[in-house]
């Protein structure tokens, strides 16, 4: 239990024998992120998730909770032969602790490109014409027009995209499908090839998202190279396409507006939360979403980080924002799930927590209640303006399962200790409603040593008073 400045962070990634380059790159990403967060004063612990760990999820949950961290920095993306494990792992984290990145439902959606296609089309988000096949003799293939582009339906990170991906005739199509289905029997997505420039947009936060500067690749500048980026071009320095460098922030304003609107619509359709990336291509002034990547590469030399730096956001600041946003999301949900607050009050709670995340200990400070089972409660408080030793207690929240166990009183005691660690005396003020529905809250404050020191009649509205409680603290009385 204690303040969360700095945070205790658990950095997670998958490790497997003879892992692919994208797997080893996620380890490098985790280590860079850990170093960046450590430079800000946070405590970061790293944990490797092996395939055998995923065979016993209850033990893995206990192992994660045993680290007693506030937030998980999630870089786990499954394993080479089982990318779907990233969905199971995210589901485990949802039961365990706040974590960065997208939730299990969105990760599961984005691992199935056919489902993504249907969801985007249902939400009027433009995608190339196409469908998924598991048989090279699928009758729908007879009606296709060339050129076509092929990619595995259930992979990400450009896995499976290579020299067989682009086809211009029926013979090439059959040969490519036979070859690719051997490696990816779950299915191959066949779609019209959009031959214009390719754009990439990184997005952060919740809808409507913070959009980063748009990246653009004009393949017309590379006439001797394939007009697309495959797996090798992203992970193998020996690939001729590895050196292709997109321009950032040089898209015409009218195009940028269309691109960002489409990217935001795609993210909303898939219930994404940042960081995520949307890739699209242009044809005759129209834009089509090719892919939504819910776990983009966040290495310091990645395209996403180049976009961040263009926006004035460096790696430490990015990672700090991600972990704080994850904590804010979980604490807001905790407040909502207690059932003690109205919809408007929960919205205010989220705004207050977000203000803390933007500037910790400036207007608001945060104290966390946690134990072996994870976070169970929190207090939001802040120094009262233009006073020497007065403080306002804004929010005190205990999750539903922990109520009635004296944990709210523990939070108040810890807050008292925290305030008296900053000075010899303190005054704590808290405001609440005088309505009957808030009797429990008023009784709670009285039971923890607060007394009613003021009341303003009809403050909120007719019949709803503002009630002010105070408590005086000093070292001798603690």
C-alpha positions as CSV (number, residue, x, y, z in Angstrom):
1,X,0.0,0.0,0.0
2,X,1.2,3.5,-0.7
3,X,1.6,6.4,-3.1
4,X,2.1,5.6,-6.8
5,X,4.7,8.1,-7.6
6,X,6.8,6.5,-8.9
7,X,5.0,3.5,-10.2
8,X,5.9,-0.2,-9.9
9,X,5.7,-1.7,-13.4
10,X,5.9,-5.2,-14.6
11,X,7.2,-5.5,-18.2
12,X,6.0,-8.7,-19.9
13,X,6.8,-10.4,-23.2
14,X,6.8,-13.9,-24.6
15,X,10.0,-15.9,-25.0
16,X,10.3,-19.2,-27.0
17,X,13.1,-21.3,-28.2
18,X,14.4,-20.2,-31.7
19,X,11.9,-17.4,-31.8
20,X,11.2,-15.5,-35.0
21,X,12.8,-12.0,-35.5
22,X,9.5,-10.3,-34.5
23,X,9.5,-12.3,-31.2
24,X,13.1,-11.3,-30.3
25,X,12.3,-7.7,-31.4
26,X,9.5,-7.6,-28.8
27,X,12.1,-8.5,-26.1
28,X,14.2,-5.6,-27.3
29,X,11.2,-3.4,-27.2
30,X,10.4,-4.4,-23.6
31,X,14.0,-3.8,-22.5
32,X,14.1,-0.3,-24.1
33,X,10.8,0.6,-22.5
34,X,12.0,-0.6,-19.1
35,X,15.1,1.5,-19.5
36,X,13.1,4.5,-20.5
37,X,10.7,4.2,-17.5
38,X,13.5,3.6,-15.1
39,X,15.1,6.8,-16.3
40,X,11.9,8.6,-15.0
41,X,12.3,7.0,-11.5
42,X,9.8,4.2,-11.9
43,X,10.6,0.7,-10.6
44,X,10.5,-1.8,-13.5
45,X,10.6,-5.6,-13.3
46,X,10.7,-7.8,-16.4
47,X,9.1,-11.2,-16.8
48,X,9.4,-13.7,-19.6
49,X,6.3,-15.7,-20.5
50,X,7.3,-19.1,-21.9
51,X,4.9,-21.5,-23.8
52,X,4.7,-23.8,-20.7
53,X,3.6,-20.9,-18.6
54,X,0.4,-20.6,-20.7
55,X,-0.4,-24.2,-19.8
56,X,-1.2,-23.3,-16.2
57,X,-2.9,-19.9,-16.1
58,X,-3.8,-19.9,-12.4
59,X,-0.2,-20.4,-11.5
60,X,0.8,-17.7,-14.0
61,X,-1.7,-15.3,-12.5
62,X,-0.2,-15.9,-9.0
63,X,3.3,-15.4,-10.4
64,X,2.3,-12.0,-11.9
65,X,0.4,-10.9,-8.8
66,X,3.4,-11.9,-6.7
67,X,5.5,-9.1,-8.3
68,X,3.2,-6.6,-6.4
69,X,3.2,-4.1,-9.3
70,X,0.7,-1.4,-10.1
71,X,0.7,-1.8,-13.9
72,X,1.7,-4.4,-16.5
73,X,3.5,-3.2,-19.6
74,X,2.2,-5.8,-22.0
75,X,4.5,-6.7,-25.0
76,X,3.3,-10.3,-25.1
77,X,2.1,-11.2,-28.7
78,X,1.7,-15.0,-28.5
79,X,4.1,-17.5,-30.0
80,X,5.2,-18.5,-33.5
81,X,2.8,-21.4,-33.8
82,X,0.1,-20.0,-31.6
83,X,-0.5,-16.2,-32.0
84,X,-3.9,-16.6,-30.4
85,X,-2.1,-17.0,-27.1
86,X,-1.9,-13.2,-26.9
87,X,-5.7,-13.1,-26.5
88,X,-5.6,-15.7,-23.7
89,X,-2.9,-13.7,-22.0
90,X,-4.8,-10.4,-22.2
91,X,-7.8,-12.1,-20.8
92,X,-5.7,-13.2,-17.8
93,X,-4.4,-9.7,-17.3
94,X,-7.9,-8.3,-17.4
95,X,-8.6,-10.5,-14.3
96,X,-5.3,-9.5,-12.7
97,X,-4.0,-6.0,-13.0
98,X,-4.1,-2.8,-15.2
99,X,-2.1,-3.3,-18.4
100,X,-1.1,-1.3,-21.4
101,X,-2.3,-2.1,-24.9
102,X,-5.6,-3.4,-26.2
103,X,-7.9,-5.7,-24.5
104,X,-8.6,-9.4,-25.3
105,X,-11.7,-8.8,-27.4
106,X,-10.0,-6.3,-29.7
107,X,-6.8,-8.5,-29.9
108,X,-9.0,-11.4,-30.9
109,X,-10.8,-9.4,-33.5
110,X,-7.6,-8.1,-35.1
111,X,-6.2,-11.6,-35.3
112,X,-9.0,-12.6,-37.7
113,X,-8.7,-10.4,-40.8
114,X,-12.0,-11.7,-42.2
115,X,-13.9,-10.7,-39.1
116,X,-12.1,-7.3,-39.2
117,X,-13.1,-6.9,-42.8
118,X,-16.8,-7.6,-42.0
119,X,-16.8,-5.3,-38.9
120,X,-15.2,-2.4,-40.8
121,X,-17.6,-2.8,-43.7
122,X,-20.6,-2.9,-41.3
123,X,-19.4,0.4,-39.9
124,X,-18.9,2.0,-43.3
125,X,-15.1,1.9,-43.2
126,X,-13.7,1.4,-46.7
127,X,-11.6,-1.8,-47.2
128,X,-10.4,-3.4,-50.4
129,X,-12.7,-6.0,-52.0
130,X,-11.8,-9.5,-50.8
131,X,-12.5,-12.6,-48.8
132,X,-10.7,-15.4,-47.0
133,X,-10.1,-18.9,-48.4
134,X,-8.9,-22.2,-47.1
135,X,-9.0,-24.0,-50.4
136,X,-7.1,-23.0,-53.6
137,X,-10.1,-24.3,-55.6
138,X,-12.6,-22.0,-53.9
139,X,-15.2,-21.0,-56.6
140,X,-15.1,-17.4,-55.6
141,X,-11.6,-17.1,-57.0
142,X,-12.9,-17.5,-60.5
143,X,-14.6,-14.1,-60.2
144,X,-11.6,-12.1,-59.0
145,X,-9.9,-9.4,-60.9
146,X,-6.1,-8.9,-60.9
147,X,-3.8,-7.8,-59.5
148,X,-4.5,-9.4,-56.1
149,X,-2.8,-9.4,-52.8
150,X,-2.6,-12.4,-50.4
151,X,-1.9,-12.5,-46.7
152,X,-2.5,-14.9,-43.9
153,X,-5.9,-14.4,-42.3
154,X,-4.8,-15.1,-38.7
155,X,-1.4,-13.5,-38.3
156,X,0.0,-10.1,-37.6
157,X,3.4,-8.3,-37.8
158,X,3.5,-9.0,-41.6
159,X,4.0,-12.7,-40.9
160,X,3.5,-14.6,-44.1
161,X,3.7,-11.6,-46.4
162,X,6.4,-12.1,-49.0
163,X,7.2,-12.8,-52.7
164,X,4.1,-15.0,-53.1
165,X,1.7,-12.2,-51.9
166,X,1.2,-10.2,-55.0
167,X,-0.3,-12.1,-58.0
168,X,-1.3,-10.9,-61.4
169,X,-2.8,-14.0,-63.1
170,X,-4.7,-17.2,-62.3
171,X,-1.6,-19.4,-62.5
172,X,0.2,-17.2,-60.0
173,X,-2.8,-17.1,-57.8
174,X,-3.1,-20.9,-57.6
175,X,0.6,-21.4,-57.0
176,X,0.7,-18.8,-54.3
177,X,-2.4,-20.1,-52.5
178,X,-1.1,-23.7,-52.5
179,X,2.3,-22.5,-51.1
180,X,0.8,-20.1,-48.5
181,X,-1.9,-22.5,-47.3
182,X,0.7,-25.1,-46.4
183,X,2.2,-22.7,-43.9
184,X,-1.1,-21.0,-42.9
185,X,-4.0,-23.5,-43.1
186,X,-6.2,-21.2,-41.0
187,X,-6.8,-19.3,-44.2
188,X,-5.5,-16.7,-46.7
189,X,-7.1,-13.4,-47.3
190,X,-7.4,-12.5,-51.0
191,X,-8.1,-8.9,-51.7
192,X,-7.8,-6.4,-54.5
193,X,-4.4,-4.8,-54.7
194,X,-4.6,-1.0,-54.1
195,X,-1.6,0.4,-56.1
196,X,-1.4,3.9,-54.7
197,X,0.7,5.4,-51.9
198,X,0.5,3.7,-48.5
199,X,-0.2,5.6,-45.3
200,X,0.3,4.7,-41.7
201,X,-1.3,6.5,-38.7
202,X,-0.3,5.9,-35.0
203,X,-3.0,6.6,-32.5
204,X,-3.0,6.9,-28.7
205,X,-5.6,6.9,-25.9
206,X,-9.3,6.3,-26.2
207,X,-11.7,7.5,-29.0
208,X,-11.5,10.0,-30.6
209,X,-7.8,9.3,-30.0
210,X,-4.6,11.4,-30.2
211,X,-3.4,11.0,-33.8
212,X,0.3,11.1,-34.6
213,X,1.7,12.6,-37.8
214,X,0.9,10.5,-40.8
215,X,3.6,8.5,-42.5
216,X,3.6,7.9,-46.3
217,X,5.4,5.5,-48.6
218,X,5.3,6.3,-52.3
219,X,6.4,3.1,-54.0
220,X,6.7,4.9,-57.3
221,X,10.1,6.1,-55.9
222,X,11.3,2.5,-55.7
223,X,10.6,1.1,-59.2
224,X,13.0,-1.8,-58.7
225,X,11.4,-3.0,-55.5
226,X,8.0,-4.7,-54.8
227,X,5.2,-2.2,-54.2
228,X,4.6,-3.4,-50.7
229,X,6.5,-4.2,-47.5
230,X,6.7,-7.9,-46.5
231,X,8.0,-9.7,-43.4
232,X,11.6,-9.5,-44.4
233,X,11.4,-5.8,-45.2
234,X,10.5,-5.2,-41.6
235,X,12.8,-7.6,-39.8
236,X,15.7,-8.5,-42.0
237,X,18.4,-5.8,-42.6
238,X,19.6,-7.8,-45.7
239,X,16.2,-7.2,-47.5
240,X,16.4,-4.7,-50.3
241,X,13.1,-3.1,-49.0
242,X,14.5,-2.8,-45.5
243,X,15.9,0.6,-46.3
244,X,12.6,2.1,-47.5
245,X,11.9,5.1,-45.3
246,X,8.5,6.7,-45.2
247,X,8.1,10.5,-45.1
248,X,6.3,11.8,-41.9
249,X,4.1,14.8,-41.6
250,X,4.2,15.9,-45.2
251,X,0.7,14.9,-46.3
252,X,-1.5,17.6,-47.7
253,X,-4.0,18.9,-45.2
254,X,-7.1,17.8,-47.1
255,X,-5.7,14.3,-47.5
256,X,-4.6,14.2,-43.9
257,X,-8.1,15.0,-42.7
258,X,-9.5,12.1,-44.7
259,X,-6.8,9.7,-43.5
260,X,-7.3,10.6,-39.8
261,X,-11.0,10.4,-40.0
262,X,-10.8,6.9,-41.6
263,X,-8.2,5.8,-39.0
264,X,-10.3,6.9,-36.1
265,X,-13.4,5.2,-37.6
266,X,-11.5,2.0,-37.9
267,X,-10.2,2.2,-34.3
268,X,-13.7,2.9,-33.0
269,X,-15.2,0.0,-35.0
270,X,-12.8,-2.4,-33.4
271,X,-13.0,-0.9,-29.9
272,X,-9.3,-0.1,-30.0
273,X,-7.4,1.9,-27.4
274,X,-4.0,3.3,-28.0
275,X,-1.4,2.6,-28.9
276,X,-2.5,1.1,-32.2
277,X,-1.7,1.7,-35.9
278,X,-3.9,1.9,-39.0
279,X,-2.4,1.2,-42.4
280,X,-4.2,2.2,-45.6
281,X,-3.6,2.9,-49.3
282,X,-5.0,5.4,-51.7
283,X,-6.5,4.9,-55.2
284,X,-7.9,7.7,-57.2
285,X,-8.4,9.9,-54.2
286,X,-10.1,7.2,-52.1
287,X,-8.6,5.6,-49.1
288,X,-8.9,1.9,-48.0
289,X,-7.9,0.4,-44.7
290,X,-5.5,-2.5,-45.2
291,X,-4.8,-3.4,-41.6
292,X,-5.3,-2.4,-37.9
293,X,-2.4,-3.4,-35.8
294,X,-3.4,-3.4,-32.1
295,X,0.2,-4.0,-30.9
296,X,2.5,-1.9,-33.0
297,X,6.3,-2.0,-32.7
298,X,7.3,0.5,-30.0
299,X,11.0,0.2,-30.3
300,X,12.9,3.5,-30.3
301,X,13.8,3.0,-34.0
302,X,10.3,2.0,-35.1
303,X,8.0,3.9,-37.4
304,X,5.6,4.5,-34.5
305,X,8.3,6.1,-32.4
306,X,9.4,8.2,-35.4
307,X,5.8,9.5,-35.6
308,X,5.9,10.2,-31.8
309,X,9.1,12.2,-32.0
310,X,7.7,14.2,-34.9
311,X,4.8,15.1,-32.5
312,X,7.3,16.0,-29.7
313,X,6.8,12.8,-27.8
314,X,10.0,10.8,-26.8
315,X,10.2,7.2,-25.7
316,X,10.1,7.8,-21.9
317,X,7.2,10.2,-22.2
318,X,5.3,7.8,-24.4
319,X,5.8,4.8,-22.0
320,X,5.0,6.9,-18.9
321,X,1.7,8.0,-20.6
322,X,0.8,4.4,-21.5
323,X,1.2,3.0,-18.0
324,X,-0.5,5.9,-16.3
325,X,-3.4,5.6,-18.8
326,X,-3.7,1.9,-18.1
327,X,-3.9,2.7,-14.3
328,X,-6.5,5.4,-14.9
329,X,-8.6,3.1,-16.9
330,X,-8.6,0.4,-14.2
331,X,-9.3,2.8,-11.4
332,X,-12.2,4.4,-13.3
333,X,-13.7,1.0,-13.9
334,X,-13.3,0.2,-10.2
335,X,-15.2,3.3,-9.3
336,X,-18.0,2.5,-11.8
337,X,-18.3,-1.1,-10.6
338,X,-18.9,-0.1,-7.0
339,X,-22.3,1.2,-8.0
340,X,-21.8,4.0,-5.4
341,X,-21.4,6.7,-8.0
342,X,-23.7,8.2,-10.7
343,X,-22.7,8.2,-14.4
344,X,-21.8,11.9,-14.1
345,X,-19.7,11.3,-11.0
346,X,-17.8,8.5,-12.7
347,X,-17.1,10.8,-15.6
348,X,-15.7,13.4,-13.2
349,X,-13.6,10.7,-11.5
350,X,-12.1,9.8,-14.9
351,X,-11.3,13.5,-15.6
352,X,-9.6,13.9,-12.2
353,X,-7.6,10.7,-12.6
354,X,-6.6,11.8,-16.2
355,X,-5.5,15.1,-14.8
356,X,-3.3,13.2,-12.3
357,X,-1.9,11.1,-15.1
358,X,-0.9,14.3,-17.1
359,X,0.7,16.0,-14.1
360,X,1.2,13.8,-11.0
361,X,1.1,15.6,-7.7
362,X,0.4,18.9,-9.3
363,X,-3.3,19.3,-8.6
364,X,-4.0,15.8,-7.6
365,X,-2.1,13.0,-5.8
366,X,-3.0,9.3,-5.7
367,X,-2.7,6.7,-3.0
368,X,-3.3,3.1,-3.8
369,X,-4.6,0.3,-1.7
370,X,-3.2,-3.1,-2.8
371,X,-2.3,-6.5,-1.6
372,X,-1.5,-10.0,-2.8
373,X,-4.7,-10.0,-4.8
374,X,-3.9,-6.8,-6.6
375,X,-5.3,-3.3,-6.3
376,X,-8.5,-3.0,-4.2
377,X,-8.9,0.7,-3.6
378,X,-7.5,4.2,-3.9
379,X,-7.7,7.8,-2.6
380,X,-7.4,11.0,-4.7
381,X,-6.4,14.0,-2.8
382,X,-4.6,17.4,-3.3
383,X,-3.2,20.4,-1.5
384,X,-5.8,23.1,-0.9
385,X,-4.8,26.3,-2.8
386,X,-3.3,29.2,-0.9
387,X,-3.0,27.3,2.4
388,X,0.1,26.1,4.3
389,X,-1.0,22.6,5.4
390,X,-4.6,22.0,4.3
391,X,-5.6,19.2,1.9
392,X,-8.8,18.2,0.1
393,X,-9.9,14.5,0.0
394,X,-11.6,14.2,-3.4
395,X,-12.3,10.6,-3.9
396,X,-12.1,7.4,-1.8
397,X,-13.0,4.2,-3.6
398,X,-12.9,0.5,-2.4
399,X,-13.8,-2.2,-4.9
400,X,-17.0,-4.1,-4.4
401,X,-15.3,-7.3,-3.2
402,X,-13.3,-5.5,-0.5
403,X,-16.1,-3.4,1.0
404,X,-17.0,-4.2,4.6
405,X,-13.5,-5.3,5.5
406,X,-12.2,-2.1,7.0
407,X,-10.2,-1.2,3.9
408,X,-11.7,2.2,3.5
409,X,-10.5,3.1,7.0
410,X,-7.1,1.7,6.2
411,X,-6.9,4.1,3.2
412,X,-7.8,7.0,5.5
413,X,-5.1,6.0,8.0
414,X,-2.5,5.7,5.2
415,X,-3.5,9.1,3.9
416,X,-3.0,10.6,7.3
417,X,0.5,9.0,7.6
418,X,1.3,10.3,4.1
419,X,0.3,13.9,4.9
420,X,2.1,13.9,8.2
421,X,5.2,12.7,6.5
422,X,5.2,16.0,4.6
423,X,4.8,18.2,7.7
424,X,4.0,18.3,11.4
425,X,0.3,19.0,11.0
426,X,-2.4,18.8,8.4
427,X,-6.1,19.7,7.9
428,X,-8.1,17.4,5.7
429,X,-11.4,18.6,4.2
430,X,-13.9,16.5,2.3
431,X,-17.2,17.6,0.8
432,X,-20.3,15.4,0.1
433,X,-24.0,15.6,-0.4
434,X,-26.5,15.9,2.3
435,X,-29.1,13.7,0.6
436,X,-30.3,10.5,2.2
437,X,-28.6,8.4,-0.5
438,X,-25.2,9.7,0.8
439,X,-25.8,8.7,4.4
440,X,-23.3,5.8,4.1
441,X,-20.6,8.2,3.0
442,X,-21.3,10.7,5.8
443,X,-21.3,7.9,8.4
444,X,-18.0,6.6,7.0
445,X,-16.3,10.0,7.4
446,X,-17.6,10.4,11.0
447,X,-16.4,6.9,11.8
448,X,-12.9,7.8,10.7
449,X,-12.6,10.9,12.8
450,X,-14.0,13.6,10.6
451,X,-16.7,16.0,11.9
452,X,-19.2,18.2,10.2
453,X,-17.8,21.7,10.1
454,X,-20.1,23.3,7.6
455,X,-23.2,23.0,5.4
456,X,-24.6,25.1,2.5
457,X,-28.3,24.6,2.0
458,X,-29.6,23.6,-1.4
459,X,-26.0,23.9,-2.8
460,X,-26.4,21.2,-5.5
461,X,-30.1,21.8,-6.1
462,X,-33.2,22.2,-4.0
463,X,-33.1,19.8,-1.0
464,X,-29.5,18.8,-1.7
465,X,-27.0,20.4,0.7
466,X,-23.3,20.5,0.5
467,X,-21.9,19.0,3.7
468,X,-18.2,19.7,4.7
469,X,-16.3,17.5,7.0
470,X,-12.9,18.2,8.5
471,X,-10.2,16.5,10.4
472,X,-7.1,18.0,12.1
473,X,-3.9,16.0,12.2
474,X,-0.7,16.4,14.0
475,X,2.3,14.1,14.7
476,X,1.5,13.7,18.4
477,X,-2.1,12.7,17.7
478,X,-1.3,10.1,15.0
